[in-house]
Amino acid sequence: MRRKIFVLLIALSFVFGSTMFAKDYKDAEPVLKEMLFSLEKFVGGLEKAETSPAIAAALTEYTKAINGFALRLKKIMKKYPELRDEKTHPETLKPLTLKMEEITKKLFKVFSKITANVSDPEVKAALDEMNKASAKMHGDENEEETK
């Protein structure tokens, strides 16, 4: 009888343990959604942009968005390193990651507008600022603590 109870407890802990202790990513989801929304808006702005000032404006707006979520995203990526590799993306976040991939493909198509206009001082300055903001997501852990 004890053996049956022991085996049952082991089986139950395996079945329920795998779901009970699974990560829910509830803290990651809002940050990823904000990033996705910002990226969609950026891509939409670049698609519509026909002039250097419009391209610079799209870059500047996206830079402001990045500054809003960069440190939170960095913390999420540190907490959930499995988010860095598409092979280890959790199932619960698949809809967001698939949407992110879709938007990124669109970005690659319209990014040529930036490179074609990078000689414009306003576009170059806006691109430089965006790169600085993007670095906050990947930089040294002590950077934000010293600021």
Secondary structure, 3 states (H helix, E strand, C coil): CHHHHHHHHHHHHHHHHHHHCCCCCCCHHHHHHHHHHHHHHHHHHHHHCCCHHHHHHHHHHHHHHHHHHHHHHHHHHHHCHHHHCHHHCCHHHHHHHHHHHHHHHHHHHHHHHHHHCCCCHHHHHHHHHHHHHHHCCCCCCCHHHHC
